[in-house]
């Protein structure tokens, strides 16, 4: 069985990467786990746990209005995500693009 690297973040970041690799592999869980030296039962548990944690992250967070701007100088909105990242959106933004951006940033992708 593969060893789980323990760093300050615990096991969740490791398993998030494993689940993401599996999704992109096109392999069955059994085949993927065999190739990776993983216990399929442990993989299934973490896959469920990652999905559960992602669903609970989708909850609405409190909103605080920090300033009110009126007229043409209004620049849009600023969204501070649960992981501390900030998204500034101008007037006339595409809502679908915003949703995709927030999902990417909340997922903690290392490329961001």
N, C-alpha and C positions, 0 to 999 in steps of 0.2 A: 504494500500500500504506500502511496506517495506521502511524504512528510509535509505537514502544513507549516509553512514559515510563520513564525510568531514575530510580529513587529508591533509597534504601538497600537495599530488598529485592530488587533485581534484576528480572528479567522474570517470574518465577513468579507473584507476586501479580497482575500484569496479566493473564496468561493464565488464571489461575484465574477471574477475573471474566469474561473473554471466554467461556470454556467454560460458566460458569454462565448467562450471558445467552443463549447458544445453546440450552442445555437448555430454558430457559423460553420460547424464542421459537416453538417448534413448526415452525421452518423446516428445510429440508435444509441440510447443511453448505455446499454450493455457493451456495445462495441467501443464506444468512446472511453468508458471507465476501464475496460480491459487494456486499451492502448495506453491510458494514462496511469494505470496502476491504482485506480481508485475503487473504493467499495461502493457498489451501486446503491445500496441502502443509504449510505451517508450522502451520496450525491442527490438522491431523491429528496432527502430531508432538507438539505441546503437549498435545493431548487425551490421547494415550497416556502422555505423561510425567507429567501430573497424576495420572492413574489409577495409574500405577506407584508414584509417590511416596506416594499415599494408602494403597496396599496395604502398603508397607514401614512406614508409620507405625502400622499395626495390630498390630505385634509387641508382645508383652508386655514390660513394663519391670520392673526390679527393684523389689521391695517391701521397705520397712523398717518394722518395727513400732516406734512411738515410745513407746507406753504401753499398758499392759494394764489394762482396766477390767472389773470383774466386778460383776454384779448390776444393779439397776434404773437405776443412774446411767450405764450404757453408752449412749452417744448414737448409735451407728452407726459409719460409716466416713468417712474423709476421703480423697479421691483427688486427688493432684496430677498434672495432665496434663502431657504433654511440652512444651506451649507455656507452662507456668507457671501456668495457671489452676487453681483449686482448687474441688472439688465436695465438699460435706459432705452425707452421706446419712443420714437417721435410720433407726431400726429400723422394719421393715415397709414399706420402699420398694417401688415397682413396678419390677421389673427392666427392662421394656420402656421405661419413661420414662427410666430412667437411661441406657440405651444411646442413646436419641435425644438426650438432653442432652449426653452425651460427644461424640457425632458432631458435633453443632452447635458445641460449644466447640472441638474439635480442628480443625474446618474453618476457624476464624479469622474467622467471620462478623463484620463490622464492627459489627453491632447489639448484640453481646454486650459 
